[in-house]
Amino acid sequence: MEEMIPCAPEHQAVFRRVWARVMGEGADCPIQTDPPDGMEGDLSCRQLERMAAGQGAGGAGGGEDPRTARLCGQIRGALEGWRCYRMLARRAGGGAGAALAALAAGQYRQGRRLAAAYFLLTGVRYWPDRIGPVPVVPSLWGALRQLYQREMREAGEFLACAEELRDAELAQLYRELAADCQGRCRRLRALLEK
């Protein structure tokens, strides 16, 4: 049976009213309208990882699936890169700002693709609300150098993930993401060469 994802708290009361009209409030009702303990409000990445590993939100028993834990971190990393590129695009302005804004869009797209893979593996939609503070950037050149190194590192990590996985679809996604990272590296180098 397909796993049900709890709806937002503001929609739960409406669902309960409609469900009570349709099915009644009997104990033989096959659907429970109350979320399990610890599932109210936002779900943390750790809770999502436990749910994906079949532990429930509380975390009792079983081990975590390393693929889901890795995907959770990669989604966060993509969003951190997106925020950094956006901040630099505002700071640089002009043609360099437009190029950095395009790189930011690529990072955001990467996060969405990873989130879709996470959903396909777990049945849980994960998109972090809070990413962390925006990094302090003393110089544009230094930040571009750090982003170049980060993109190179991520490309290597994505290729390593693709090699170790037996899941052909996820491995293909990782190869595509590695190619995207390498493309961003080329664009960053071009920016530094101007």
Secondary structure, DSSP 8 states (H G I E B T S, - for coil): --------HHHHHHHHHHHHHHH-S-TT-S---S--TT-SS---HHHHHHHHTT-TTTT-SS---HHHHHHHHHHHHHHHHHHHHHHHHHHH-HHHHHHHHHHHHHHHHHHHHHHHHHHHHHS-----S--------S-HHHHHHHHHHHHHHHHHHHHHHHHH---HHHHHHHHHHHHHHHHHHHHHHHHHH-
